Amino acid sequence: MNDALIMTARRIVIASTIACSASLAWSQDKPAPPPAWQQGKPTAMADSKLAPLAGKLTETAPSEIPVGKIKVPPGFKVELWAHGIPGGRAMARGDKGKIYVGTRGLGRVYEVTDAGDKRVSRIVVDKLVQPAGVAFMNGSLYVMAIDKVLRYDGIEDNPTIQPVDLTGKFNLPPEQHHNWKYLAFGPDKKLCVPFGAPCNICEPPEQYAQIRRYNPDGSGMEVIARGVRNTVGFDFHPKTGELWFADHGRDWMGDDRPQDELNRIAKTLRIYI
């Protein structure tokens, strides 16, 4: 190798070393981005210790559940129906009366059976990523986690039934923040699913901040609402079939604002993906 080539090679090595060192120093000096729930935190609250309250993920003894302190209108009462189901987030009732409970932090789905004088629970599935979403239709339990969709056919009669994995048909976006599910079948027998914004405040990617509906097998996906930051519950009008859904407002604006919303979809504009 001649002297000119050697000098050129040395310059390239030196330049690369300087660039790598500068990049490393920049990455070390650059502060890590705040967690998604801290986005929008005002400078006046920079020292605030407020943070999301982690749910209790262990069983609570019945004697420690203050049912008697819950105030309800005349004619109503509150009683402890079942316990020992930590982390419960959403519920669905089977055709034969069994209750299915999805969770977030524990990654479980429970089945609760009414045995007359007591309720018996068991774990249907475990170690999923926030499988809050549960729904029941035509004898089948649907479970939706962040990255998984499972269908248990005939589970009320066959508790050991293996699920049908429908994940590949539902085109699930991967971010976890606000992306746990609440599921409900509408009057049209289609499954409605929310995909919350992956942030506190931001311009979300196209596949988030929306409500979709699907055929039960995951086909025919439509976006029926956009600009929905985080809905964790909805239902359908018993006569018109219109979808009514809640939407949670952003954080860090105080205890009284912004006001959360109750929205109604009066007309669906079908957007196929």
C-alpha positions as CSV (number, residue, x, y, z in Angstrom):
1,M,0.0,0.0,0.0
2,N,1.5,3.4,-1.0
3,D,1.9,6.4,1.4
4,A,-1.1,8.3,0.0
5,L,-3.4,5.4,0.6
6,I,-2.1,4.9,4.1
7,M,-2.6,8.6,5.0
8,T,-6.1,8.5,3.5
9,A,-7.0,5.4,5.6
10,R,-5.6,7.1,8.8
11,R,-7.7,10.2,8.1
12,I,-10.9,8.1,7.7
13,V,-10.1,6.2,11.0
14,I,-9.5,9.5,12.9
15,A,-12.6,11.2,11.5
16,S,-14.7,8.1,12.3
17,T,-13.3,8.0,15.9
18,I,-14.1,11.7,16.4
19,A,-17.6,11.3,15.0
20,C,-18.3,8.3,17.3
21,S,-16.9,10.1,20.3
22,A,-19.0,13.2,19.6
23,S,-22.1,11.1,19.1
24,L,-21.5,9.2,22.4
25,A,-20.9,12.5,24.3
26,W,-24.1,13.9,22.8
27,S,-26.1,10.9,23.7
28,Q,-24.8,11.0,27.3
29,D,-25.5,14.7,27.7
30,K,-29.0,14.5,26.1
31,P,-31.6,13.8,28.9
32,A,-33.9,10.9,28.5
33,P,-37.4,11.8,27.3
34,P,-40.0,11.9,30.0
35,P,-42.5,9.0,30.3
36,A,-45.6,9.4,28.2
37,W,-47.8,10.3,31.2
38,Q,-45.5,13.3,32.0
39,Q,-46.0,15.0,28.6
40,G,-47.5,18.4,29.1
41,K,-46.4,18.8,32.6
42,P,-46.1,22.6,33.2
43,T,-42.9,24.1,34.5
44,A,-44.8,25.4,37.6
45,M,-45.3,21.8,38.6
46,A,-41.8,20.6,37.8
47,D,-41.3,19.5,41.4
48,S,-44.6,17.8,41.7
49,K,-44.6,14.2,43.0
50,L,-47.9,13.4,41.3
51,A,-47.7,10.1,39.4
52,P,-50.1,7.4,38.2
53,L,-51.4,5.3,41.1
54,A,-50.5,1.7,40.5
55,G,-53.4,-0.7,40.9
56,K,-53.4,-3.2,43.8
57,L,-52.5,-6.5,42.3
58,T,-53.0,-8.8,45.3
59,E,-56.1,-10.2,46.8
60,T,-58.0,-8.1,49.3
61,A,-59.8,-9.8,52.2
62,P,-63.6,-9.2,52.2
63,S,-63.3,-7.6,55.7
64,E,-61.1,-4.9,54.1
65,I,-63.5,-3.9,51.4
66,P,-65.6,-1.0,52.7
67,V,-68.8,-1.8,50.9
68,G,-70.9,-0.2,53.6
69,K,-69.4,3.2,53.0
70,I,-70.6,3.4,49.3
71,K,-73.5,5.7,49.0
72,V,-76.2,4.9,46.4
73,P,-79.7,6.3,45.6
74,P,-82.8,5.0,47.5
75,G,-83.8,1.6,46.3
76,F,-80.3,0.5,45.5
77,K,-77.8,-1.5,47.5
78,V,-74.2,-2.6,47.2
79,E,-73.0,-6.0,48.3
80,L,-69.8,-8.1,47.8
81,W,-70.6,-10.6,45.1
82,A,-67.2,-12.1,44.4
83,H,-63.6,-11.4,45.5
84,G,-60.1,-12.8,45.0
85,I,-59.9,-11.4,41.4
86,P,-57.1,-8.9,41.7
87,G,-56.5,-6.4,38.9
88,G,-59.9,-6.6,37.4
89,R,-60.5,-4.0,34.7
90,A,-63.4,-4.9,32.5
91,M,-66.1,-7.7,32.5
92,A,-68.2,-9.6,30.0
93,R,-71.1,-12.0,30.8
94,G,-71.3,-15.3,29.0
95,D,-74.5,-16.7,27.5
96,K,-74.8,-19.1,30.4
97,G,-74.1,-16.6,33.2
98,K,-70.3,-16.9,33.7
99,I,-68.4,-13.7,34.1
100,Y,-65.1,-13.1,32.4
101,V,-62.8,-10.4,33.9
102,G,-59.8,-8.9,32.0
103,T,-56.9,-7.2,33.8
104,R,-54.0,-4.9,32.9
105,G,-51.0,-5.3,35.3
106,L,-51.4,-8.9,36.0
107,G,-51.8,-10.1,32.4
108,R,-54.7,-12.4,33.3
109,V,-58.3,-13.2,32.4
110,Y,-60.5,-14.8,35.0
111,E,-63.7,-16.8,34.8
112,V,-66.2,-16.4,37.6
113,T,-68.9,-19.0,38.2
114,D,-71.9,-18.5,40.4
115,A,-72.1,-21.6,42.6
116,G,-75.2,-20.4,44.5
117,D,-73.9,-19.5,48.0
118,K,-70.4,-18.5,46.6
119,R,-68.6,-17.5,43.5
120,V,-65.7,-19.6,42.2
121,S,-63.0,-18.1,40.0
122,R,-60.2,-19.5,37.9
123,I,-57.6,-18.1,35.5
124,V,-58.4,-18.6,31.9
125,V,-55.2,-17.2,30.5
126,D,-52.1,-15.6,32.1
127,K,-48.9,-13.7,31.1
128,L,-50.5,-11.6,28.3
129,V,-49.7,-7.9,27.9
130,Q,-52.6,-5.9,29.5
131,P,-55.5,-8.2,28.4
132,A,-58.2,-5.8,29.7
133,G,-60.5,-6.3,26.7
134,V,-63.1,-9.1,27.0
135,A,-66.4,-9.6,25.1
136,F,-68.8,-12.5,24.5
137,M,-70.7,-13.4,21.4
138,N,-72.4,-16.6,20.2
139,G,-70.8,-18.9,22.8
140,S,-67.3,-17.5,22.3
141,L,-65.1,-15.4,24.6
142,Y,-63.0,-12.8,22.9
143,V,-59.8,-11.6,24.7
144,M,-57.8,-8.7,23.4
145,A,-54.4,-7.7,24.8
146,I,-52.0,-5.1,23.4
147,D,-50.5,-7.6,21.0
148,K,-52.8,-10.5,21.0
149,V,-56.4,-11.5,20.1
150,L,-57.8,-14.8,21.2
151,R,-61.2,-16.5,20.8
152,Y,-62.3,-19.3,23.1
153,D,-65.2,-21.2,21.5
154,G,-67.7,-22.9,23.8
155,I,-65.6,-22.0,26.9
156,E,-68.5,-22.1,29.3
157,D,-69.0,-25.8,28.6
158,N,-65.4,-26.7,28.0
159,P,-63.0,-24.8,30.3
160,T,-59.9,-26.4,28.8
161,I,-60.7,-25.3,25.3
162,Q,-57.6,-24.0,23.4
163,P,-58.0,-20.6,21.9
164,V,-58.1,-19.6,18.3
165,D,-55.4,-17.0,17.7
166,L,-56.9,-14.1,15.6
167,T,-54.0,-11.7,16.2
168,G,-52.8,-11.5,12.6
169,K,-56.2,-10.4,11.3
170,F,-56.7,-7.4,13.6
171,N,-53.7,-5.2,12.6
172,L,-52.9,-4.1,16.2
173,P,-50.6,-1.1,16.7
174,P,-47.8,-1.8,19.3
175,E,-47.7,1.1,21.7
176,Q,-49.0,0.4,25.2
177,H,-49.9,3.8,26.6
178,H,-53.7,4.2,26.4
179,N,-53.8,1.1,24.2
180,W,-55.5,-1.3,26.6
181,K,-58.9,-2.3,25.3
182,Y,-62.5,-2.1,26.1
183,L,-64.5,-4.4,23.8
184,A,-68.2,-4.5,22.9
185,F,-70.3,-6.1,20.1
186,G,-72.8,-3.7,18.6
187,P,-76.3,-4.4,17.3
188,D,-74.7,-5.1,13.9
189,K,-72.8,-8.0,15.6
190,K,-69.5,-6.2,14.9
191,L,-66.8,-5.8,17.5
192,C,-65.9,-2.3,18.5
193,V,-62.3,-1.6,19.7
194,P,-60.6,1.6,20.9
195,F,-57.0,2.5,20.2
196,G,-56.0,5.4,22.5
197,A,-53.4,8.0,21.8
198,P,-49.9,6.8,22.9
199,C,-49.2,9.9,24.9
200,N,-50.7,12.5,27.2
201,I,-50.8,15.2,24.6
202,C,-49.4,14.8,21.1
203,E,-50.3,14.5,17.4
204,P,-50.8,10.8,17.4
205,P,-49.8,8.5,14.5
206,E,-52.6,7.7,12.2
207,Q,-53.4,4.3,13.6
208,Y,-54.1,5.7,17.2
209,A,-56.7,7.9,18.9
210,Q,-59.6,6.1,17.2
211,I,-62.4,3.6,17.5
212,R,-62.5,0.7,15.0
213,R,-65.0,-2.0,14.3
214,Y,-64.4,-5.4,12.9
215,N,-66.3,-8.5,11.8
216,P,-65.9,-11.1,14.5
217,D,-63.1,-12.9,12.6
218,G,-61.1,-9.7,12.3
219,S,-62.0,-8.9,8.7
220,G,-63.7,-5.8,7.4
221,M,-61.9,-3.3,9.6
222,E,-63.4,0.2,9.7
223,V,-62.5,3.4,11.6
224,I,-65.7,4.8,12.9
225,A,-64.3,7.6,15.1
226,R,-61.1,9.6,15.2
227,G,-59.7,12.1,17.7
228,V,-60.6,9.9,20.6
229,R,-57.8,10.3,23.1
230,N,-58.7,7.5,25.5
231,T,-62.1,5.9,25.8
232,V,-62.4,3.1,28.4
233,G,-66.2,2.4,28.1
234,F,-69.0,2.7,25.6
235,D,-72.5,1.3,24.9
236,F,-75.2,1.3,22.2
237,H,-78.6,2.9,22.3
238,P,-81.2,0.1,22.7
239,K,-83.4,1.6,20.0
240,T,-81.3,3.5,17.5
241,G,-78.1,1.5,17.9
242,E,-76.0,4.7,18.1
243,L,-72.6,4.3,19.9
244,W,-72.1,6.4,23.0
245,F,-68.6,6.6,24.4
246,A,-66.6,8.4,27.1
247,D,-63.3,10.2,26.3
248,H,-60.8,11.1,28.9
249,G,-59.1,14.5,28.7
250,R,-55.5,15.3,29.0
251,D,-53.6,15.5,32.3
252,W,-51.7,18.3,34.1
253,M,-54.4,20.9,33.8
254,G,-55.7,20.6,37.4
255,D,-58.4,18.6,39.1
256,D,-61.4,20.3,37.4
257,R,-60.3,20.5,33.8
258,P,-60.4,19.7,31.0
259,Q,-63.8,18.2,31.3
260,D,-64.1,14.6,30.2
261,E,-66.6,13.9,27.5
262,L,-69.6,11.7,26.7
263,N,-69.9,11.5,22.9
264,R,-72.4,10.1,20.5
265,I,-71.8,8.8,17.0
266,A,-75.0,9.9,15.1
267,K,-73.6,9.0,11.7
268,T,-70.8,6.6,10.8
269,L,-68.5,7.5,8.0
270,R,-67.0,4.3,6.9
271,I,-63.3,4.4,6.5
272,Y,-61.9,1.1,5.4
273,I,-58.2,0.2,6.0
